[in-house]
Amino acid sequence: MRIFMALPLLLLGAAPAFSQTIVATAPAGEIEVVKVSYADLNLDSDIGLARLDSRLRAAARSVCDVRPEFENTVREMATSRCFRSALSRGRDAGREIIAARQAGTPMTLASAIVISRR
């Protein structure tokens, strides 16, 4: 559990190596929800946690329409706030899943975290 909490600090340089492509079916700016699958990940390993975090970051970028090019300050602030909020909700969901697994709590068949724009 401590690893997942410290994960953002550990992944600053490693995130691109673990990135996972997200396929969008709508034009940029129109994506409102992305499902992030973790069914194929071993969440008991550092690599699995790193890949989950990378997927969550990519999903948050997609739903918040974060673009690498220069943007005006108002749009940049809005997308940044959206990104931080969406990523935080996704990481919270990930922590809950890991805590439930560690506690031996029976889990539903869900194998994805939903990241949405709010």
C-alpha atoms as a printed R data frame, in Angstrom:
    type eleno elety resid chain resno       x       y       z
1   ATOM     1    CA   MET     A     1   0.000   0.000   0.000
2   ATOM     2    CA   ARG     A     2   2.838   2.392   0.828
3   ATOM     3    CA   ILE     A     3   4.278   1.796  -2.625
4   ATOM     4    CA   PHE     A     4   1.074   2.926  -4.342
5   ATOM     5    CA   MET     A     5   0.958   6.096  -2.244
6   ATOM     6    CA   ALA     A     6   4.567   6.926  -3.146
7   ATOM     7    CA   LEU     A     7   4.133   5.792  -6.723
8   ATOM     8    CA   PRO     A     8   3.776   9.265  -8.271
9   ATOM     9    CA   LEU     A     9   7.183  10.244  -6.917
10  ATOM    10    CA   LEU     A    10   8.830   7.051  -8.125
11  ATOM    11    CA   LEU     A    11   7.362   7.270 -11.594
12  ATOM    12    CA   LEU     A    12   8.383  10.772 -12.585
13  ATOM    13    CA   GLY     A    13  11.113   9.423 -14.834
14  ATOM    14    CA   ALA     A    14   9.733   5.947 -15.472
15  ATOM    15    CA   ALA     A    15   6.166   6.699 -16.612
16  ATOM    16    CA   PRO     A    16   6.952   6.868 -20.354
17  ATOM    17    CA   ALA     A    17   8.530   3.409 -20.231
18  ATOM    18    CA   PHE     A    18   5.327   1.918 -18.862
19  ATOM    19    CA   SER     A    19   2.883   3.862 -20.998
20  ATOM    20    CA   GLN     A    20  -0.047   2.034 -22.487
21  ATOM    21    CA   THR     A    21  -1.821   3.239 -25.610
22  ATOM    22    CA   ILE     A    22  -5.403   4.342 -25.110
23  ATOM    23    CA   VAL     A    23  -7.541   4.205 -28.221
24  ATOM    24    CA   ALA     A    24 -10.018   7.073 -28.404
25  ATOM    25    CA   THR     A    25 -13.148   6.703 -30.497
26  ATOM    26    CA   ALA     A    26 -14.158  10.362 -30.366
27  ATOM    27    CA   PRO     A    27 -12.442  13.573 -31.438
28  ATOM    28    CA   ALA     A    28 -10.233  15.278 -28.859
29  ATOM    29    CA   GLY     A    29 -12.311  17.233 -26.373
30  ATOM    30    CA   GLU     A    30 -15.346  14.982 -26.739
31  ATOM    31    CA   ILE     A    31 -14.139  12.021 -24.674
32  ATOM    32    CA   GLU     A    32 -15.925  12.076 -21.327
33  ATOM    33    CA   VAL     A    33 -15.227   8.604 -19.917
34  ATOM    34    CA   VAL     A    34 -12.338   6.159 -20.276
35  ATOM    35    CA   LYS     A    35 -12.278   2.696 -18.721
36  ATOM    36    CA   VAL     A    36  -8.844   1.732 -17.465
37  ATOM    37    CA   SER     A    37  -8.446  -2.026 -17.363
38  ATOM    38    CA   TYR     A    38  -6.295  -3.621 -14.697
39  ATOM    39    CA   ALA     A    39  -7.351  -7.223 -15.360
40  ATOM    40    CA   ASP     A    40  -3.995  -8.013 -16.968
41  ATOM    41    CA   LEU     A    41  -1.910  -6.406 -14.207
42  ATOM    42    CA   ASN     A    42  -0.351  -7.952 -11.132
43  ATOM    43    CA   LEU     A    43  -1.216  -5.292  -8.556
44  ATOM    44    CA   ASP     A    44   0.983  -7.056  -6.015
45  ATOM    45    CA   SER     A    45   4.087  -6.011  -7.977
46  ATOM    46    CA   ASP     A    46   5.779  -2.645  -8.436
47  ATOM    47    CA   ILE     A    47   5.634  -3.055 -12.212
48  ATOM    48    CA   GLY     A    48   1.889  -3.734 -12.125
49  ATOM    49    CA   LEU     A    49   1.306  -0.666  -9.959
50  ATOM    50    CA   ALA     A    50   3.472   1.462 -12.238
51  ATOM    51    CA   ARG     A    51   1.547   0.331 -15.306
52  ATOM    52    CA   LEU     A    52  -1.781   1.044 -13.590
53  ATOM    53    CA   ASP     A    53  -0.611   4.549 -12.682
54  ATOM    54    CA   SER     A    54   0.567   5.141 -16.249
55  ATOM    55    CA   ARG     A    55  -2.807   4.038 -17.610
56  ATOM    56    CA   LEU     A    56  -4.633   6.272 -15.126
57  ATOM    57    CA   ARG     A    57  -2.503   9.271 -16.180
58  ATOM    58    CA   ALA     A    58  -3.158   8.595 -19.884
59  ATOM    59    CA   ALA     A    59  -6.900   8.251 -19.247
60  ATOM    60    CA   ALA     A    60  -6.995  11.508 -17.267
61  ATOM    61    CA   ARG     A    61  -5.148  13.262 -20.124
62  ATOM    62    CA   SER     A    62  -7.723  11.898 -22.598
63  ATOM    63    CA   VAL     A    63 -10.861  12.886 -20.708
64  ATOM    64    CA   CYS     A    64  -9.489  16.324 -19.815
65  ATOM    65    CA   ASP     A    65  -8.182  16.965 -23.347
66  ATOM    66    CA   VAL     A    66  -4.688  17.820 -22.113
67  ATOM    67    CA   ARG     A    67  -2.550  18.827 -25.079
68  ATOM    68    CA   PRO     A    68   1.221  19.233 -25.126
69  ATOM    69    CA   GLU     A    69   1.181  22.345 -27.309
70  ATOM    70    CA   PHE     A    70   1.055  25.855 -25.900
71  ATOM    71    CA   GLU     A    71  -2.380  26.872 -24.655
72  ATOM    72    CA   ASN     A    72  -3.786  30.039 -23.218
73  ATOM    73    CA   THR     A    73  -3.566  30.376 -19.447
74  ATOM    74    CA   VAL     A    74  -7.297  29.960 -18.744
75  ATOM    75    CA   ARG     A    75  -7.564  26.724 -20.759
76  ATOM    76    CA   GLU     A    76  -4.308  25.420 -19.306
77  ATOM    77    CA   MET     A    77  -5.577  26.036 -15.760
78  ATOM    78    CA   ALA     A    78  -8.893  24.306 -16.500
79  ATOM    79    CA   THR     A    79  -7.318  21.255 -18.111
80  ATOM    80    CA   SER     A    80  -4.731  21.037 -15.345
81  ATOM    81    CA   ARG     A    81  -7.430  21.138 -12.659
82  ATOM    82    CA   CYS     A    82  -9.498  18.525 -14.534
83  ATOM    83    CA   PHE     A    83  -6.430  16.287 -14.975
84  ATOM    84    CA   ARG     A    84  -5.428  16.468 -11.295
85  ATOM    85    CA   SER     A    85  -8.983  15.757 -10.152
86  ATOM    86    CA   ALA     A    86  -9.549  12.843 -12.569
87  ATOM    87    CA   LEU     A    87  -6.162  11.314 -11.727
88  ATOM    88    CA   SER     A    88  -6.783  11.680  -7.995
89  ATOM    89    CA   ARG     A    89 -10.158   9.915  -8.261
90  ATOM    90    CA   GLY     A    90  -8.566   7.128 -10.315
91  ATOM    91    CA   ARG     A    91  -5.723   6.671  -7.825
92  ATOM    92    CA   ASP     A    92  -8.217   6.622  -4.942
93  ATOM    93    CA   ALA     A    93 -10.129   3.846  -6.697
94  ATOM    94    CA   GLY     A    94  -6.868   1.971  -7.224
95  ATOM    95    CA   ARG     A    95  -5.991   2.268  -3.524
96  ATOM    96    CA   GLU     A    96  -9.432   0.916  -2.585
97  ATOM    97    CA   ILE     A    97  -8.985  -2.084  -4.897
98  ATOM    98    CA   ILE     A    98  -5.544  -2.856  -3.476
99  ATOM    99    CA   ALA     A    99  -6.745  -2.444   0.128
100 ATOM   100    CA   ALA     A   100  -9.701  -4.771  -0.512
101 ATOM   101    CA   ARG     A   101  -7.413  -7.392  -2.042
102 ATOM   102    CA   GLN     A   102  -4.979  -7.175   0.864
103 ATOM   103    CA   ALA     A   103  -7.836  -7.476   3.370
104 ATOM   104    CA   GLY     A   104  -9.190 -10.518   1.534
105 ATOM   105    CA   THR     A   105 -12.490  -8.780   0.866
106 ATOM   106    CA   PRO     A   106 -14.450 -10.496  -1.906
107 ATOM   107    CA   MET     A   107 -14.457  -8.275  -4.960
108 ATOM   108    CA   THR     A   108 -16.956  -7.900  -7.737
109 ATOM   109    CA   LEU     A   109 -16.021  -8.994 -11.223
110 ATOM   110    CA   ALA     A   110 -15.054  -5.445 -12.169
111 ATOM   111    CA   SER     A   111 -11.631  -5.226 -13.731
112 ATOM   112    CA   ALA     A   112 -11.545  -1.574 -14.739
113 ATOM   113    CA   ILE     A   113 -11.456   1.849 -13.163
114 ATOM   114    CA   VAL     A   114 -13.621   4.499 -14.803
115 ATOM   115    CA   ILE     A   115 -11.988   7.888 -15.301
116 ATOM   116    CA   SER     A   116 -14.420  10.669 -16.104
117 ATOM   117    CA   ARG     A   117 -14.459  14.385 -16.689
118 ATOM   118    CA   ARG     A   118 -16.335  16.386 -14.035
